[in-house]
């Protein structure tokens, strides 16, 4: 009976760690893609993003960012 509790706790901890790692990887990929796409829309240059997902997209001088569109 004790082994069942250990197995359940181990499984829950393992799933929580797996979820956190996958969520961080997906978030990083989406933010990196967002930055590259915004840069491409503004300049026509396809430059990969190198850096943290926490950095905001680069701003261009004299070019306003496009308005965001609501997803329906």
PDB file of N, H, CA, C and O in Angstrom:
ATOM      1  N   UNK A   1       0.816  -1.195   0.000  1.00  0.00           N
ATOM      2  CA  UNK A   1       0.000   0.000   0.000  1.00  0.00           C
ATOM      3  C   UNK A   1       0.859   1.258   0.000  1.00  0.00           C
ATOM      4  O   UNK A   1       0.526   2.250  -0.648  1.00  0.00           O
ATOM      5  N   UNK A   2       1.966   1.206   0.733  1.00  0.00           N
ATOM      6  H   UNK A   2       2.236   0.400   1.260  1.00  0.00           H
ATOM      7  CA  UNK A   2       2.846   2.374   0.805  1.00  0.00           C
ATOM      8  C   UNK A   2       3.471   2.674  -0.558  1.00  0.00           C
ATOM      9  O   UNK A   2       3.698   3.832  -0.908  1.00  0.00           O
ATOM     10  N   UNK A   3       3.741   1.625  -1.311  1.00  0.00           N
ATOM     11  H   UNK A   3       3.556   0.684  -1.026  1.00  0.00           H
ATOM     12  CA  UNK A   3       4.361   1.814  -2.626  1.00  0.00           C
ATOM     13  C   UNK A   3       3.412   2.499  -3.601  1.00  0.00           C
ATOM     14  O   UNK A   3       3.854   3.201  -4.511  1.00  0.00           O
ATOM     15  N   UNK A   4       2.121   2.299  -3.415  1.00  0.00           N
ATOM     16  H   UNK A   4       1.763   1.728  -2.676  1.00  0.00           H
ATOM     17  CA  UNK A   4       1.139   2.947  -4.284  1.00  0.00           C
ATOM     18  C   UNK A   4       1.187   4.457  -4.089  1.00  0.00           C
ATOM     19  O   UNK A   4       1.162   5.212  -5.061  1.00  0.00           O
ATOM     20  N   UNK A   5       1.257   4.899  -2.838  1.00  0.00           N
ATOM     21  H   UNK A   5       1.278   4.286  -2.049  1.00  0.00           H
ATOM     22  CA  UNK A   5       1.337   6.338  -2.562  1.00  0.00           C
ATOM     23  C   UNK A   5       2.629   6.941  -3.116  1.00  0.00           C
ATOM     24  O   UNK A   5       2.618   8.039  -3.673  1.00  0.00           O
ATOM     25  N   UNK A   6       3.721   6.232  -2.965  1.00  0.00           N
ATOM     26  H   UNK A   6       3.730   5.341  -2.513  1.00  0.00           H
ATOM     27  CA  UNK A   6       5.000   6.712  -3.496  1.00  0.00           C
ATOM     28  C   UNK A   6       4.931   6.803  -5.018  1.00  0.00           C
ATOM     29  O   UNK A   6       5.410   7.770  -5.611  1.00  0.00           O
ATOM     30  N   UNK A   7       4.332   5.794  -5.646  1.00  0.00           N
ATOM     31  H   UNK A   7       3.943   5.009  -5.165  1.00  0.00           H
ATOM     32  CA  UNK A   7       4.199   5.793  -7.102  1.00  0.00           C
ATOM     33  C   UNK A   7       3.310   6.944  -7.572  1.00  0.00           C
ATOM     34  O   UNK A   7       3.631   7.607  -8.558  1.00  0.00           O
ATOM     35  N   UNK A   8       2.204   7.186  -6.880  1.00  0.00           N
ATOM     36  H   UNK A   8       1.943   6.647  -6.079  1.00  0.00           H
ATOM     37  CA  UNK A   8       1.290   8.279  -7.257  1.00  0.00           C
ATOM     38  C   UNK A   8       1.972   9.630  -7.091  1.00  0.00           C
ATOM     39  O   UNK A   8       1.879  10.481  -7.975  1.00  0.00           O
ATOM     40  N   UNK A   9       2.649   9.833  -5.983  1.00  0.00           N
ATOM     41  H   UNK A   9       2.725   9.141  -5.265  1.00  0.00           H
ATOM     42  CA  UNK A   9       3.341  11.111  -5.746  1.00  0.00           C
ATOM     43  C   UNK A   9       4.447  11.304  -6.772  1.00  0.00           C
ATOM     44  O   UNK A   9       4.614  12.405  -7.297  1.00  0.00           O
ATOM     45  N   UNK A  10       5.198  10.261  -7.063  1.00  0.00           N
ATOM     46  H   UNK A  10       5.062   9.367  -6.636  1.00  0.00           H
ATOM     47  CA  UNK A  10       6.257  10.351  -8.075  1.00  0.00           C
ATOM     48  C   UNK A  10       5.702  10.666  -9.453  1.00  0.00           C
ATOM     49  O   UNK A  10       6.287  11.453 -10.197  1.00  0.00           O
ATOM     50  N   UNK A  11       4.583  10.059  -9.793  1.00  0.00           N
ATOM     51  H   UNK A  11       4.108   9.420  -9.188  1.00  0.00           H
ATOM     52  CA  UNK A  11       3.954  10.325 -11.092  1.00  0.00           C
ATOM     53  C   UNK A  11       3.461  11.755 -11.193  1.00  0.00           C
ATOM     54  O   UNK A  11       3.636  12.401 -12.226  1.00  0.00           O
ATOM     55  N   UNK A  12       2.848  12.256 -10.136  1.00  0.00           N
ATOM     56  H   UNK A  12       2.706  11.732  -9.296  1.00  0.00           H
ATOM     57  CA  UNK A  12       2.345  13.634 -10.132  1.00  0.00           C
ATOM     58  C   UNK A  12       3.501  14.626 -10.265  1.00  0.00           C
ATOM     59  O   UNK A  12       3.409  15.580 -11.037  1.00  0.00           O
ATOM     60  N   UNK A  13       4.561  14.414  -9.539  1.00  0.00           N
ATOM     61  H   UNK A  13       4.636  13.638  -8.912  1.00  0.00           H
ATOM     62  CA  UNK A  13       5.726  15.307  -9.620  1.00  0.00           C
ATOM     63  C   UNK A  13       6.344  15.237 -11.016  1.00  0.00           C
ATOM     64  O   UNK A  13       6.700  16.268 -11.586  1.00  0.00           O
ATOM     65  N   UNK A  14       6.470  14.051 -11.559  1.00  0.00           N
ATOM     66  H   UNK A  14       6.180  13.214 -11.096  1.00  0.00           H
ATOM     67  CA  UNK A  14       7.032  13.892 -12.907  1.00  0.00           C
ATOM     68  C   UNK A  14       6.182  14.569 -13.963  1.00  0.00           C
ATOM     69  O   UNK A  14       6.715  15.225 -14.858  1.00  0.00           O
ATOM     70  N   UNK A  15       4.870  14.422 -13.875  1.00  0.00           N
ATOM     71  H   UNK A  15       4.437  13.889 -13.148  1.00  0.00           H
ATOM     72  CA  UNK A  15       3.978  15.088 -14.830  1.00  0.00           C
ATOM     73  C   UNK A  15       4.032  16.605 -14.686  1.00  0.00           C
ATOM     74  O   UNK A  15       3.978  17.322 -15.686  1.00  0.00           O
ATOM     75  N   UNK A  16       4.137  17.101 -13.458  1.00  0.00           N
ATOM     76  H   UNK A  16       4.181  16.518 -12.646  1.00  0.00           H
ATOM     77  CA  UNK A  16       4.230  18.550 -13.247  1.00  0.00           C
ATOM     78  C   UNK A  16       5.519  19.108 -13.857  1.00  0.00           C
ATOM     79  O   UNK A  16       5.499  20.171 -14.478  1.00  0.00           O
ATOM     80  N   UNK A  17       6.619  18.409 -13.687  1.00  0.00           N
ATOM     81  H   UNK A  17       6.635  17.546 -13.183  1.00  0.00           H
ATOM     82  CA  UNK A  17       7.894  18.860 -14.265  1.00  0.00           C
ATOM     83  C   UNK A  17       7.829  18.804 -15.783  1.00  0.00           C
ATOM     84  O   UNK A  17       8.288  19.727 -16.456  1.00  0.00           O
ATOM     85  N   UNK A  18       7.268  17.738 -16.328  1.00  0.00           N
ATOM     86  H   UNK A  18       6.896  16.988 -15.781  1.00  0.00           H
ATOM     87  CA  UNK A  18       7.134  17.617 -17.779  1.00  0.00           C
ATOM     88  C   UNK A  18       6.275  18.736 -18.343  1.00  0.00           C
ATOM     89  O   UNK A  18       6.619  19.324 -19.369  1.00  0.00           O
ATOM     90  N   UNK A  19       5.165  19.035 -17.686  1.00  0.00           N
ATOM     91  H   UNK A  19       4.886  18.557 -16.853  1.00  0.00           H
ATOM     92  CA  UNK A  19       4.280  20.122 -18.117  1.00  0.00           C
ATOM     93  C   UNK A  19       5.011  21.463 -18.120  1.00  0.00           C
ATOM     94  O   UNK A  19       4.884  22.238 -19.068  1.00  0.00           O
ATOM     95  N   UNK A  20       5.773  21.738 -17.067  1.00  0.00           N
ATOM     96  H   UNK A  20       5.877  21.108 -16.297  1.00  0.00           H
ATOM     97  CA  UNK A  20       6.496  23.005 -16.970  1.00  0.00           C
ATOM     98  C   UNK A  20       7.544  23.143 -18.074  1.00  0.00           C
ATOM     99  O   UNK A  20       7.699  24.219 -18.651  1.00  0.00           O
ATOM    100  N   UNK A  21       8.255  22.069 -18.366  1.00  0.00           N
ATOM    101  H   UNK A  21       8.128  21.195 -17.897  1.00  0.00           H
ATOM    102  CA  UNK A  21       9.285  22.109 -19.410  1.00  0.00           C
ATOM    103  C   UNK A  21       8.653  22.316 -20.783  1.00  0.00           C
ATOM    104  O   UNK A  21       9.141  23.127 -21.570  1.00  0.00           O
ATOM    105  N   UNK A  22       7.582  21.599 -21.077  1.00  0.00           N
ATOM    106  H   UNK A  22       7.185  20.940 -20.438  1.00  0.00           H
ATOM    107  CA  UNK A  22       6.919  21.741 -22.377  1.00  0.00           C
ATOM    108  C   UNK A  22       6.312  23.124 -22.522  1.00  0.00           C
ATOM    109  O   UNK A  22       6.410  23.727 -23.591  1.00  0.00           O
ATOM    110  N   UNK A  23       5.688  23.639 -21.473  1.00  0.00           N
ATOM    111  H   UNK A  23       5.609  23.149 -20.605  1.00  0.00           H
ATOM    112  CA  UNK A  23       5.093  24.974 -21.536  1.00  0.00           C
ATOM    113  C   UNK A  23       6.169  26.042 -21.777  1.00  0.00           C
ATOM    114  O   UNK A  23       5.955  26.961 -22.568  1.00  0.00           O
ATOM    115  N   UNK A  24       7.309  25.931 -21.113  1.00  0.00           N
ATOM    116  H   UNK A  24       7.483  25.184 -20.471  1.00  0.00           H
ATOM    117  CA  UNK A  24       8.389  26.895 -21.307  1.00  0.00           C
ATOM    118  C   UNK A  24       8.928  26.830 -22.735  1.00  0.00           C
ATOM    119  O   UNK A  24       9.219  27.867 -23.331  1.00  0.00           O
ATOM    120  N   UNK A  25       9.063  25.634 -23.284  1.00  0.00           N
ATOM    121  H   UNK A  25       8.827  24.792 -22.800  1.00  0.00           H
ATOM    122  CA  UNK A  25       9.578  25.491 -24.649  1.00  0.00           C
ATOM    123  C   UNK A  25       8.609  26.071 -25.669  1.00  0.00           C
ATOM    124  O   UNK A  25       9.028  26.758 -26.601  1.00  0.00           O
ATOM    125  N   UNK A  26       7.329  25.803 -25.503  1.00  0.00           N
ATOM    126  H   UNK A  26       6.989  25.245 -24.746  1.00  0.00           H
ATOM    127  CA  UNK A  26       6.334  26.326 -26.441  1.00  0.00           C
ATOM    128  C   UNK A  26       6.247  27.837 -26.335  1.00  0.00           C
ATOM    129  O   UNK A  26       6.174  28.515 -27.359  1.00  0.00           O
ATOM    130  N   UNK A  27       6.252  28.378 -25.138  1.00  0.00           N
ATOM    131  H   UNK A  27       6.311  27.827 -24.306  1.00  0.00           H
ATOM    132  CA  UNK A  27       6.195  29.831 -24.949  1.00  0.00           C
ATOM    133  C   UNK A  27       7.396  30.516 -25.595  1.00  0.00           C
ATOM    134  O   UNK A  27       7.245  31.542 -26.259  1.00  0.00           O
ATOM    135  N   UNK A  28       8.574  29.957 -25.404  1.00  0.00           N
ATOM    136  H   UNK A  28       8.697  29.124 -24.865  1.00  0.00           H
ATOM    137  CA  UNK A  28       9.775  30.532 -25.999  1.00  0.00           C
ATOM    138  C   UNK A  28       9.695  30.515 -27.521  1.00  0.00           C
ATOM    139  O   UNK A  28      10.058  31.493 -28.175  1.00  0.00           O
ATOM    140  N   UNK A  29       9.225  29.416 -28.082  1.00  0.00           N
ATOM    141  H   UNK A  29       8.930  28.621 -27.551  1.00  0.00           H
ATOM    142  CA  UNK A  29       9.115  29.317 -29.539  1.00  0.00           C
ATOM    143  C   UNK A  29       8.095  30.298 -30.092  1.00  0.00           C
ATOM    144  O   UNK A  29       8.345  30.927 -31.120  1.00  0.00           O
ATOM    145  N   UNK A  30       6.956  30.443 -29.436  1.00  0.00           N
ATOM    146  H   UNK A  30       6.753  29.933 -28.600  1.00  0.00           H
ATOM    147  CA  UNK A  30       5.924  31.363 -29.919  1.00  0.00           C
ATOM    148  C   UNK A  30       6.373  32.814 -29.843  1.00  0.00           C
ATOM    149  O   UNK A  30       6.130  33.583 -30.773  1.00  0.00           O
ATOM    150  N   UNK A  31       7.026  33.202 -28.746  1.00  0.00           N
ATOM    151  H   UNK A  31       7.224  32.577 -27.991  1.00  0.00           H
ATOM    152  CA  UNK A  31       7.491  34.575 -28.635  1.00  0.00           C
ATOM    153  C   UNK A  31       8.606  34.868 -29.635  1.00  0.00           C
ATOM    154  O   UNK A  31       8.652  35.954 -30.213  1.00  0.00           O
ATOM    155  N   UNK A  32       9.496  33.913 -29.839  1.00  0.00           N
ATOM    156  H   UNK A  32       9.459  33.031 -29.369  1.00  0.00           H
ATOM    157  CA  UNK A  32      10.544  34.105 -30.840  1.00  0.00           C
ATOM    158  C   UNK A  32       9.963  34.251 -32.232  1.00  0.00           C
ATOM    159  O   UNK A  32      10.411  35.098 -33.005  1.00  0.00           O
ATOM    160  N   UNK A  33       8.976  33.441 -32.563  1.00  0.00           N
ATOM    161  H   UNK A  33       8.612  32.753 -31.935  1.00  0.00           H
ATOM    162  CA  UNK A  33       8.327  33.532 -33.870  1.00  0.00           C
ATOM    163  C   UNK A  33       7.599  34.866 -34.013  1.00  0.00           C
ATOM    164  O   UNK A  33       7.641  35.481 -35.079  1.00  0.00           O
ATOM    165  N   UNK A  34       6.940  35.315 -32.962  1.00  0.00           N
ATOM    166  H   UNK A  34       6.906  34.816 -32.097  1.00  0.00           H
ATOM    167  CA  UNK A  34       6.228  36.596 -32.995  1.00  0.00           C
ATOM    168  C   UNK A  34       7.186  37.740 -33.326  1.00  0.00           C
ATOM    169  O   UNK A  34       6.874  38.594 -34.155  1.00  0.00           O
ATOM    170  N   UNK A  35       8.354  37.754 -32.674  1.00  0.00           N
ATOM    171  H   UNK A  35       8.607  37.059 -32.000  1.00  0.00           H
ATOM    172  CA  UNK A  35       9.316  38.824 -32.912  1.00  0.00           C
ATOM    173  C   UNK A  35       9.805  38.815 -34.360  1.00  0.00           C
ATOM    174  O   UNK A  35       9.913  39.871 -34.983  1.00  0.00           O
ATOM    175  N   UNK A  36      10.099  37.642 -34.891  1.00  0.00           N
ATOM    176  H   UNK A  36      10.012  36.785 -34.384  1.00  0.00           H
ATOM    177  CA  UNK A  36      10.604  37.541 -36.259  1.00  0.00           C
ATOM    178  C   UNK A  36       9.532  37.972 -37.256  1.00  0.00           C
ATOM    179  O   UNK A  36       9.830  38.683 -38.216  1.00  0.00           O
ATOM    180  N   UNK A  37       8.304  37.553 -37.037  1.00  0.00           N
ATOM    181  H   UNK A  37       8.063  36.975 -36.257  1.00  0.00           H
ATOM    182  CA  UNK A  37       7.222  37.907 -37.961  1.00  0.00           C
ATOM    183  C   UNK A  37       6.969  39.402 -37.944  1.00  0.00           C
ATOM    184  O   UNK A  37       6.781  39.996 -39.005  1.00  0.00           O
ATOM    185  N   UNK A  38       6.956  40.028 -36.782  1.00  0.00           N
ATOM    186  H   UNK A  38       7.109  39.545 -35.920  1.00  0.00           H
ATOM    187  CA  UNK A  38       6.737  41.481 -36.709  1.00  0.00           C
ATOM    188  C   UNK A  38       7.871  42.227 -37.423  1.00  0.00           C
ATOM    189  O   UNK A  38       7.618  43.205 -38.126  1.00  0.00           O
ATOM    190  N   UNK A  39       9.088  41.782 -37.251  1.00  0.00           N
ATOM    191  H   UNK A  39       9.293  40.987 -36.680  1.00  0.00           H
ATOM    192  CA  UNK A  39      10.224  42.421 -37.930  1.00  0.00           C
ATOM    193  C   UNK A  39      10.092  42.253 -39.441  1.00  0.00           C
ATOM    194  O   UNK A  39      10.346  43.193 -40.194  1.00  0.00           O
ATOM    195  N   UNK A  40       9.699  41.070 -39.883  1.00  0.00           N
ATOM    196  H   UNK A  40       9.493  40.307 -39.271  1.00  0.00           H
ATOM    197  CA  UNK A  40       9.536  40.800 -41.315  1.00  0.00           C
ATOM    198  C   UNK A  40       8.422  41.655 -41.910  1.00  0.00           C
ATOM    199  O   UNK A  40       8.576  42.185 -43.010  1.00  0.00           O
ATOM    200  N   UNK A  41       7.310  41.799 -41.204  1.00  0.00           N
ATOM    201  H   UNK A  41       7.185  41.369 -40.310  1.00  0.00           H
ATOM    202  CA  UNK A  41       6.206  42.616 -41.702  1.00  0.00           C
ATOM    203  C   UNK A  41       6.626  44.077 -41.868  1.00  0.00           C
ATOM    204  O   UNK A  41       6.168  44.759 -42.785  1.00  0.00           O
ATOM    205  N   UNK A  42       7.492  44.549 -40.987  1.00  0.00           N
ATOM    206  H   UNK A  42       7.864  43.995 -40.243  1.00  0.00           H
ATOM    207  CA  UNK A  42       7.892  45.949 -41.023  1.00  0.00           C
ATOM    208  C   UNK A  42       9.014  46.223 -42.024  1.00  0.00           C
ATOM    209  O   UNK A  42       9.039  47.285 -42.645  1.00  0.00           O
ATOM    210  N   UNK A  43       9.941  45.278 -42.188  1.00  0.00           N
ATOM    211  H   UNK A  43       9.921  44.415 -41.683  1.00  0.00           H
ATOM    212  CA  UNK A  43      11.127  45.557 -43.000  1.00  0.00           C
ATOM    213  C   UNK A  43      11.267  44.668 -44.217  1.00  0.00           C
ATOM    214  O   UNK A  43      11.957  45.041 -45.166  1.00  0.00           O
ATOM    215  N   UNK A  44      10.646  43.524 -44.223  1.00  0.00           N
ATOM    216  H   UNK A  44      10.085  43.221 -43.452  1.00  0.00           H
ATOM    217  CA  UNK A  44      10.834  42.578 -45.309  1.00  0.00           C
ATOM    218  C   UNK A  44      12.059  41.703 -45.113  1.00  0.00           C
ATOM    219  O   UNK A  44      12.369  40.877 -45.971  1.00  0.00           O
ATOM    220  N   UNK A  45      12.763  41.871 -43.995  1.00  0.00           N
ATOM    221  H   UNK A  45      12.511  42.543 -43.298  1.00  0.00           H
ATOM    222  CA  UNK A  45      13.945  41.057 -43.683  1.00  0.00           C
ATOM    223  C   UNK A  45      13.540  39.939 -42.739  1.00  0.00           C
ATOM    224  O   UNK A  45      12.868  40.185 -41.737  1.00  0.00           O
ATOM    225  N   UNK A  46      13.937  38.732 -43.044  1.00  0.00           N
ATOM    226  H   UNK A  46      14.483  38.533 -43.857  1.00  0.00           H
ATOM    227  CA  UNK A  46      13.638  37.605 -42.182  1.00  0.00           C
ATOM    228  C   UNK A  46      14.855  37.329 -41.323  1.00  0.00           C
ATOM    229  O   UNK A  46      15.769  36.617 -41.739  1.00  0.00           O
ATOM    230  N   UNK A  47      14.868  37.890 -40.125  1.00  0.00           N
ATOM    231  H   UNK A  47      14.126  38.468 -39.786  1.00  0.00           H
ATOM    232  CA  UNK A  47      15.994  37.735 -39.215  1.00  0.00           C
ATOM    233  C   UNK A  47      15.572  36.863 -38.040  1.00  0.00           C
ATOM    234  O   UNK A  47      14.561  37.143 -37.397  1.00  0.00           O
ATOM    235  N   UNK A  48      16.323  35.825 -37.756  1.00  0.00           N
ATOM    236  H   UNK A  48      17.144  35.597 -38.278  1.00  0.00           H
ATOM    237  CA  UNK A  48      15.966  34.999 -36.608  1.00  0.00           C
ATOM    238  C   UNK A  48      16.159  35.767 -35.307  1.00  0.00           C
ATOM    239  O   UNK A  48      16.980  36.681 -35.223  1.00  0.00           O
ATOM    240  N   UNK A  49      15.407  35.388 -34.320  1.00  0.00           N
ATOM    241  H   UNK A  49      14.741  34.646 -34.388  1.00  0.00           H
ATOM    242  CA  UNK A  49      15.482  36.038 -33.018  1.00  0.00           C
ATOM    243  C   UNK A  49      16.511  35.322 -32.156  1.00  0.00           C
ATOM    244  O   UNK A  49      16.420  34.112 -31.948  1.00  0.00           O
ATOM    245  N   UNK A  50      17.479  36.062 -31.660  1.00  0.00           N
ATOM    246  H   UNK A  50      17.553  37.045 -31.829  1.00  0.00           H
ATOM    247  CA  UNK A  50      18.457  35.506 -30.734  1.00  0.00           C
ATOM    248  C   UNK A  50      18.312  36.265 -29.436  1.00  0.00           C
ATOM    249  O   UNK A  50      18.561  37.470 -29.386  1.00  0.00           O
ATOM    250  N   UNK A  51      17.926  35.600 -28.423  1.00  0.00           N
ATOM    251  H   UNK A  51      17.724  34.621 -28.464  1.00  0.00           H
ATOM    252  CA  UNK A  51      17.770  36.248 -27.130  1.00  0.00           C
ATOM    253  C   UNK A  51      16.630  35.632 -26.356  1.00  0.00           C
ATOM    254  O   UNK A  51      16.070  34.607 -26.742  1.00  0.00           O
ATOM    255  N   UNK A  52      16.308  36.263 -25.283  1.00  0.00           N
ATOM    256  H   UNK A  52      16.764  37.096 -24.969  1.00  0.00           H
ATOM    257  CA  UNK A  52      15.279  35.751 -24.394  1.00  0.00           C
ATOM    258  C   UNK A  52      13.897  36.091 -24.905  1.00  0.00           C
ATOM    259  O   UNK A  52      13.714  37.103 -25.581  1.00  0.00           O
ATOM    260  N   UNK A  53      12.925  35.255 -24.587  1.00  0.00           N
ATOM    261  H   UNK A  53      13.074  34.433 -24.038  1.00  0.00           H
ATOM    262  CA  UNK A  53      11.542  35.537 -24.970  1.00  0.00           C
ATOM    263  C   UNK A  53      11.002  36.719 -24.174  1.00  0.00           C
ATOM    264  O   UNK A  53       9.955  37.269 -24.516  1.00  0.00           O
ATOM    265  N   UNK A  54      11.699  37.110 -23.125  1.00  0.00           N
ATOM    266  H   UNK A  54      12.549  36.663 -22.847  1.00  0.00           H
ATOM    267  CA  UNK A  54      11.243  38.222 -22.302  1.00  0.00           C
ATOM    268  C   UNK A  54      11.554  39.575 -22.948  1.00  0.00           C
ATOM    269  O   UNK A  54      10.996  40.596 -22.546  1.00  0.00           O
ATOM    270  N   UNK A  55      12.440  39.584 -23.943  1.00  0.00           N
ATOM    271  H   UNK A  55      12.893  38.754 -24.269  1.00  0.00           H
ATOM    272  CA  UNK A  55      12.757  40.842 -24.627  1.00  0.00           C
ATOM    273  C   UNK A  55      11.613  41.225 -25.539  1.00  0.00           C
ATOM    274  O   UNK A  55      11.038  40.376 -26.219  1.00  0.00           O
ATOM    275  N   UNK A  56      11.286  42.502 -25.552  1.00  0.00           N
ATOM    276  H   UNK A  56      11.754  43.192 -25.000  1.00  0.00           H
ATOM    277  CA  UNK A  56      10.208  42.940 -26.442  1.00  0.00           C
ATOM    278  C   UNK A  56      10.726  43.018 -27.875  1.00  0.00           C
ATOM    279  O   UNK A  56      11.934  43.116 -28.091  1.00  0.00           O
ATOM    280  N   UNK A  57       9.829  42.976 -28.851  1.00  0.00           N
ATOM    281  H   UNK A  57       8.848  42.897 -28.675  1.00  0.00           H
ATOM    282  CA  UNK A  57      10.258  43.073 -30.253  1.00  0.00           C
ATOM    283  C   UNK A  57      10.952  44.408 -30.525  1.00  0.00           C
ATOM    284  O   UNK A  57      10.649  45.423 -29.898  1.00  0.00           O
ATOM    285  N   UNK A  58      11.887  44.381 -31.469  1.00  0.00           N
ATOM    286  H   UNK A  58      12.134  43.556 -31.977  1.00  0.00           H
ATOM    287  CA  UNK A  58      12.604  45.606 -31.819  1.00  0.00           C
ATOM    288  C   UNK A  58      11.649  46.602 -32.474  1.00  0.00           C
ATOM    289  O   UNK A  58      10.771  46.221 -33.247  1.00  0.00           O
ATOM    290  N   UNK A  59      11.832  47.862 -32.159  1.00  0.00           N
ATOM    291  H   UNK A  59      12.545  48.172 -31.530  1.00  0.00           H
ATOM    292  CA  UNK A  59      11.007  48.919 -32.743  1.00  0.00           C
ATOM    293  C   UNK A  59      11.782  49.579 -33.877  1.00  0.00           C
ATOM    294  O   UNK A  59      12.996  49.767 -33.792  1.00  0.00           O
ATOM    295  N   UNK A  60      11.072  49.921 -34.924  1.00  0.00           N
ATOM    296  H   UNK A  60      10.086  49.768 -34.993  1.00  0.00           H
ATOM    297  CA  UNK A  60      11.673  50.601 -36.052  1.00  0.00           C
ATOM    298  C   UNK A  60      11.392  52.092 -35.954  1.00  0.00           C
ATOM    299  O   UNK A  60      10.305  52.492 -35.539  1.00  0.00           O
ATOM    300  N   UNK A  61      12.356  52.910 -36.328  1.00  0.00           N
ATOM    301  H   UNK A  61      13.239  52.585 -36.665  1.00  0.00           H
ATOM    302  CA  UNK A  61      12.165  54.352 -36.280  1.00  0.00           C
ATOM    303  C   UNK A  61      11.191  54.784 -37.369  1.00  0.00           C
ATOM    304  O   UNK A  61      11.353  54.434 -38.538  1.00  0.00           O
ATOM    305  N   UNK A  62      10.175  55.552 -36.970  1.00  0.00           N
ATOM    306  H   UNK A  62      10.044  55.837 -36.020  1.00  0.00           H
ATOM    307  CA  UNK A  62       9.246  56.114 -37.932  1.00  0.00           C
ATOM    308  C   UNK A  62       8.173  55.166 -38.421  1.00  0.00           C
ATOM    309  O   UNK A  62       7.350  55.549 -39.253  1.00  0.00           O
ATOM    310  N   UNK A  63       8.160  53.943 -37.929  1.00  0.00           N
ATOM    311  H   UNK A  63       8.828  53.632 -37.253  1.00  0.00           H
ATOM    312  CA  UNK A  63       7.148  52.990 -38.358  1.00  0.00           C
ATOM    313  C   UNK A  63       6.341  52.578 -37.131  1.00  0.00           C
ATOM    314  O   UNK A  63       6.881  52.038 -36.166  1.00  0.00           O
ATOM    315  N   UNK A  64       5.057  52.841 -37.188  1.00  0.00           N
ATOM    316  H   UNK A  64       4.618  53.280 -37.972  1.00  0.00           H
ATOM    317  CA  UNK A  64       4.190  52.480 -36.081  1.00  0.00           C
ATOM    318  C   UNK A  64       3.890  50.987 -36.147  1.00  0.00           C
ATOM    319  O   UNK A  64       3.828  50.398 -37.226  1.00  0.00           O
ATOM    320  N   UNK A  65       3.707  50.401 -34.996  1.00  0.00           N
ATOM    321  H   UNK A  65       3.758  50.880 -34.119  1.00  0.00           H
ATOM    322  CA  UNK A  65       3.370  48.979 -34.995  1.00  0.00           C
ATOM    323  C   UNK A  65       1.944  48.808 -35.494  1.00  0.00           C
ATOM    324  O   UNK A  65       1.083  49.644 -35.217  1.00  0.00           O
ATOM    325  N   UNK A  66       1.691  47.744 -36.219  1.00  0.00           N
ATOM    326  H   UNK A  66       2.389  47.065 -36.444  1.00  0.00           H
ATOM    327  CA  UNK A  66       0.344  47.523 -36.747  1.00  0.00           C
ATOM    328  C   UNK A  66      -0.642  47.277 -35.622  1.00  0.00           C
ATOM    329  O   UNK A  66      -0.280  46.700 -34.597  1.00  0.00           O
ATOM    330  N   UNK A  67      -1.880  47.706 -35.798  1.00  0.00           N
ATOM    331  H   UNK A  67      -2.174  48.175 -36.631  1.00  0.00           H
ATOM    332  CA  UNK A  67      -2.855  47.465 -34.729  1.00  0.00           C
ATOM    333  C   UNK A  67      -3.145  45.977 -34.581  1.00  0.00           C
ATOM    334  O   UNK A  67      -3.143  45.223 -35.554  1.00  0.00           O
ATOM    335  N   UNK A  68      -3.390  45.580 -33.355  1.00  0.00           N
ATOM    336  H   UNK A  68      -3.391  46.193 -32.564  1.00  0.00           H
ATOM    337  CA  UNK A  68      -3.662  44.158 -33.145  1.00  0.00           C
ATOM    338  C   UNK A  68      -5.090  43.847 -33.565  1.00  0.00           C
ATOM    339  O   UNK A  68      -5.993  44.671 -33.424  1.00  0.00           O
ATOM    340  N   UNK A  69      -5.269  42.657 -34.076  1.00  0.00           N
ATOM    341  H   UNK A  69      -4.536  41.988 -34.191  1.00  0.00           H
ATOM    342  CA  UNK A  69      -6.581  42.223 -34.538  1.00  0.00           C
ATOM    343  C   UNK A  69      -7.140  41.218 -33.545  1.00  0.00           C
ATOM    344  O   UNK A  69      -6.425  40.332 -33.077  1.00  0.00           O
ATOM    345  N   UNK A  70      -8.398  41.358 -33.232  1.00  0.00           N
ATOM    346  H   UNK A  70      -8.978  42.078 -33.613  1.00  0.00           H
ATOM    347  CA  UNK A  70      -9.048  40.432 -32.311  1.00  0.00           C
ATOM    348  C   UNK A  70      -9.294  39.104 -33.016  1.00  0.00           C
ATOM    349  O   UNK A  70      -9.726  39.077 -34.168  1.00  0.00           O
ATOM    350  N   UNK A  71      -9.025  38.037 -32.340  1.00  0.00           N
ATOM    351  H   UNK A  71      -8.674  38.059 -31.404  1.00  0.00           H
ATOM    352  CA  UNK A  71      -9.242  36.710 -32.894  1.00  0.00           C
ATOM    353  C   UNK A  71     -10.673  36.301 -32.582  1.00  0.00           C
ATOM    354  O   UNK A  71     -11.116  36.372 -31.435  1.00  0.00           O
ATOM    355  N   UNK A  72     -11.377  35.880 -33.594  1.00  0.00           N
ATOM    356  H   UNK A  72     -11.017  35.822 -34.526  1.00  0.00           H
ATOM    357  CA  UNK A  72     -12.772  35.476 -33.373  1.00  0.00           C
ATOM    358  C   UNK A  72     -12.886  33.992 -33.307  1.00  0.00           C
ATOM    359  O   UNK A  72     -13.983  33.465 -33.125  1.00  0.00           O
TER     360      UNK A  72
END
